[in-house]
Amino acid sequence: MRFILFIFTILGVSSCATTETPEIPAVLAAEHGEAQVARFFRWTKVLKEALPPGVSAAAARKNLVAGENRAAAFNLQVLGQLYEKESKFFAELRRDFKDLHEAIVAAKKQPKTAGKKLEALLVKKDWLAKGEARKLDKTERLLVEYDWRSYEDDKATMLQALTHQLDKTGSTDFNLARLEQGNGIAELHRELRWFTTATKVLNGLVQYKPEGKCPVEAYGGLSDQAVASSPAAELEGSEYEIDPCLISRCLFLATVNLGDELAKAEAAPAAPRGKINLLYAQSKKTRLAVALADELKSCK
């Protein structure tokens, strides 16, 4: 009964006056996929506020270029990528939110020309459709109806995806003298951004260990630096994650910090690159990616 009430609540339908999500017994969270659904609904909720029923294409475009909507579209794209090997549904979901994210980014840069293209996309791809055909409503319904694997199997698959990315990044030699070509600044930034975003959008599957001595001494002081308050470094818990994987905060902060500095270098390609060279050299010397991957692999 609680599972049914949970589904009604996250779909915006309530059998009672309260709008609070009811507590879900751990066994139900494991058996029925609430943890997986909650990961997606965290961000579809953001987009639904920007795309309410009956909104015009022009108003929807203005809504989408503000607030968290660009991030929401990107996060849903990453979630789709994490699950796309399981079903064609997730591959299509990834493409839909990738197209939306790119259109939002373009519209923010070129409000007139790209803004019109965003409006056209919203109409063509049923983002503004009525009733059950409306893309976000349809997506949420299909997520609820999906035959999810057990929590344990899902956890193993998601952690494997994260460690695969770290293994790939750690085994690649990047040339930070390059910006876009080959394995340069942009590619390393993309890989680190994907990893940190994927870790966050798993909505509490990965959380921090209690603060203690950092396993890599070089990163022990990062909790007192600016990166510690970065939104990218927040790994929040979730009531639906019944067996989270715990990692060292300092290692994740080091990864976020390197990614942030690479983003600055991309934005100002003529600026000196001494800092990113030092940070990257340190990450290779300390085997940062390997250390973080080993912690993820140790989770059962």
C-alpha positions in Angstrom: 0.0 0.0 0.0 2.8 2.4 0.8 4.5 1.6 -2.5 1.3 2.5 -4.3 1.0 5.8 -2.3 4.6 6.6 -3.1 3.9 6.2 -6.9 0.9 8.5 -6.7 2.9 11.0 -4.7 5.8 11.3 -7.1 3.5 11.5 -10.1 1.8 14.5 -8.5 -1.4 12.6 -7.5 -2.3 12.3 -3.8 -4.9 10.3 -2.0 -4.8 12.7 0.9 -4.2 16.3 1.7 -0.5 16.1 2.4 2.1 16.5 -0.3 4.9 14.9 1.6 6.4 11.7 0.3 5.6 8.9 2.7 8.3 6.8 4.3 9.1 3.7 2.3 10.1 0.6 4.1 13.6 -0.5 3.1 12.5 -3.8 1.7 10.1 -2.0 -0.7 12.8 0.4 -1.8 15.0 -2.6 -2.6 12.3 -4.6 -4.4 10.4 -2.1 -6.4 12.9 0.4 -7.7 12.1 3.5 -5.6 15.8 4.4 -5.4 16.2 4.3 -9.2 13.0 6.2 -9.8 13.9 8.9 -7.2 17.2 9.6 -9.1 15.3 10.6 -12.2 12.4 12.3 -10.4 14.8 14.6 -8.6 15.4 16.4 -11.9 12.2 15.8 -13.9 10.5 17.7 -11.1 12.7 20.7 -11.8 11.8 20.7 -15.5 8.1 20.2 -14.8 8.1 23.4 -12.9 9.5 25.2 -16.0 7.1 23.4 -18.3 3.7 23.5 -16.6 0.6 22.3 -18.6 -0.6 25.0 -21.0 2.6 27.0 -21.1 3.4 28.6 -24.4 6.6 27.8 -26.3 7.9 31.4 -25.7 7.2 31.3 -22.0 8.7 27.8 -21.8 11.9 29.0 -23.5 12.3 31.8 -21.0 11.7 29.4 -18.1 14.2 26.9 -19.3 17.2 29.3 -19.7 16.8 30.2 -16.0 17.5 28.4 -12.8 18.5 24.8 -12.6 16.9 23.7 -15.8 20.1 23.4 -17.9 21.7 21.3 -15.1 18.5 19.2 -14.8 18.5 18.4 -18.5 22.2 17.5 -18.4 21.8 15.3 -15.2 19.0 13.4 -16.8 21.1 12.9 -19.9 23.8 11.4 -17.7 21.3 9.1 -16.0 20.1 7.9 -19.3 23.7 7.2 -20.3 24.2 5.2 -17.1 21.2 3.0 -17.9 21.2 3.0 -21.7 22.6 -0.5 -22.1 19.7 -1.9 -20.2 16.9 -0.8 -22.5 16.2 1.2 -25.7 14.0 3.4 -23.5 17.0 4.8 -21.6 18.9 5.3 -24.9 16.0 7.4 -26.2 15.8 9.2 -22.9 19.4 10.1 -23.0 19.1 11.5 -26.6 16.0 13.5 -25.7 17.6 15.2 -22.7 20.9 15.7 -24.6 19.0 17.6 -27.3 17.1 19.6 -24.7 20.3 20.4 -22.8 22.2 21.5 -25.9 19.2 23.7 -27.0 19.1 25.4 -23.6 22.8 26.1 -23.7 22.6 27.5 -27.2 19.5 29.7 -26.3 21.4 31.2 -23.4 24.2 32.2 -25.7 22.0 33.4 -28.6 18.6 34.2 -27.3 17.0 35.2 -30.6 18.1 32.6 -33.1 18.8 29.7 -30.9 15.9 30.6 -28.7 13.5 30.1 -31.6 15.1 26.7 -32.3 14.5 25.8 -28.6 10.9 26.7 -29.0 10.6 24.6 -32.1 12.2 21.6 -30.4 9.8 21.9 -27.5 6.8 21.7 -29.9 8.3 19.0 -32.2 9.4 16.6 -29.5 6.1 16.8 -27.4 7.6 18.7 -24.4 4.5 20.9 -24.5 2.0 18.3 -25.7 -1.3 17.8 -23.8 -2.3 15.0 -21.6 -0.5 11.7 -21.5 1.5 12.5 -24.6 3.4 15.3 -22.7 7.0 14.1 -22.7 7.9 14.6 -19.0 4.6 13.0 -17.9 5.2 10.1 -20.2 8.8 9.7 -19.1 7.9 9.6 -15.5 5.1 7.1 -16.1 7.5 4.8 -18.0 10.1 5.1 -15.2 7.5 4.0 -12.6 6.4 1.1 -14.8 9.9 -0.1 -15.7 10.9 -3.6 -14.5 13.9 -2.5 -12.4 16.5 -4.9 -11.3 17.1 -5.5 -7.6 18.8 -2.8 -5.6 21.9 -4.9 -5.2 22.3 -5.6 -8.9 21.6 -2.0 -9.8 24.2 -0.8 -7.3 26.8 -3.1 -8.7 26.1 -1.9 -12.2 26.2 1.8 -11.3 29.5 1.5 -9.3 31.0 -0.5 -12.2 30.2 2.4 -14.6 31.8 4.9 -12.3 35.0 2.8 -11.8 35.2 2.1 -15.5 35.4 5.9 -16.1 38.0 6.3 -13.4 40.1 3.4 -14.8 39.9 5.0 -18.3 40.9 8.4 -17.0 43.6 7.2 -14.8 45.3 5.1 -17.5 45.2 7.9 -20.1 48.1 10.4 -20.5 46.6 13.8 -21.2 48.5 16.6 -22.8 47.5 19.9 -21.2 49.4 21.9 -23.7 46.5 21.1 -26.0 43.0 22.6 -25.6 40.6 20.8 -27.8 42.8 18.4 -29.9 43.1 14.8 -28.8 43.5 14.1 -25.1 43.9 17.7 -24.1 42.3 20.0 -21.5 38.8 19.7 -22.9 38.7 15.9 -23.0 40.1 15.6 -19.4 37.5 18.1 -18.2 34.7 16.2 -19.9 35.8 12.9 -18.4 36.1 14.3 -14.9 32.8 16.3 -15.2 31.0 13.1 -16.3 32.3 11.2 -13.3 31.5 13.8 -10.7 28.1 14.4 -12.3 27.3 10.7 -12.5 28.3 10.2 -8.9 26.0 13.1 -7.8 23.0 12.1 -9.9 22.9 8.7 -8.3 21.2 10.6 -5.5 23.0 9.2 -2.5 24.2 5.8 -3.8 27.7 7.2 -3.2 28.2 9.2 0.0 31.1 10.3 2.1 32.7 8.4 4.9 32.9 10.0 8.3 35.6 12.7 8.3 39.0 11.2 9.1 42.6 11.1 7.9 42.7 11.3 4.1 44.2 8.2 2.5 46.3 10.4 0.2 48.1 12.9 2.4 48.4 15.5 -0.4 44.7 16.1 -0.4 44.2 16.2 3.4 43.7 20.0 3.5 41.1 20.3 0.8 38.2 20.2 3.3 39.4 23.7 4.4 39.6 25.1 0.9 37.0 26.7 -1.3 36.3 23.5 -3.2 34.8 22.0 -0.1 31.8 24.4 -0.5 31.4 23.8 -4.2 27.9 22.5 -5.2 29.7 20.0 -7.4 31.3 18.5 -4.2 28.0 17.9 -2.4 27.0 14.2 -2.1 23.6 14.2 -0.5 21.9 11.2 1.1 18.5 9.7 0.2 16.0 7.8 2.2 15.7 5.3 -0.7 19.5 4.4 -0.8 19.5 1.6 1.7 23.1 0.5 1.3 25.2 3.5 0.0 28.9 3.1 -1.0 31.1 5.3 1.2 34.1 7.1 -0.2 36.8 9.5 1.2 35.6 13.1 0.8 39.1 14.4 0.2 39.5 12.2 -2.9 36.3 13.4 -4.4 37.2 17.0 -3.5 40.5 16.6 -5.3 38.7 15.3 -8.4 36.2 18.2 -8.4 39.0 20.7 -7.8 41.0 19.5 -10.8 37.8 19.7 -12.9 37.0 23.2 -11.8 40.5 24.4 -12.7 40.3 22.7 -16.1 37.0 24.5 -16.7 38.7 27.8 -16.0 41.5 27.0 -18.4 38.9 26.2 -21.1 37.2 29.5 -20.5 40.5 31.4 -20.7 42.7 29.5 -23.2 45.4 32.2 -23.3 45.9 32.2 -19.5 49.0 30.5 -17.9 48.5 26.8 -17.3 50.9 26.3 -14.5 48.2 25.5 -11.9 46.4 22.9 -13.9 49.8 21.3 -14.9 50.7 21.0 -11.2 47.4 19.6 -10.2 47.3 17.1 -13.0 50.9 16.0 -12.3 50.0 15.6 -8.6 46.9 13.5 -9.6 49.1 11.2 -11.6 51.8 10.9 -8.9 49.3 10.1 -6.2 47.3 7.8 -8.5 44.1 9.8 -7.6 41.8 8.0 -10.0 43.1 4.6 -8.9 42.6 5.4 -5.2 39.1 6.6 -5.8 38.3 3.6 -8.0 39.6 1.2 -5.4 37.3 2.6 -2.8 34.3 2.2 -5.1 35.3 -1.3 -6.0 35.5 -2.2 -2.3 31.8 -1.6 -1.9 29.8 -4.8 -2.0 
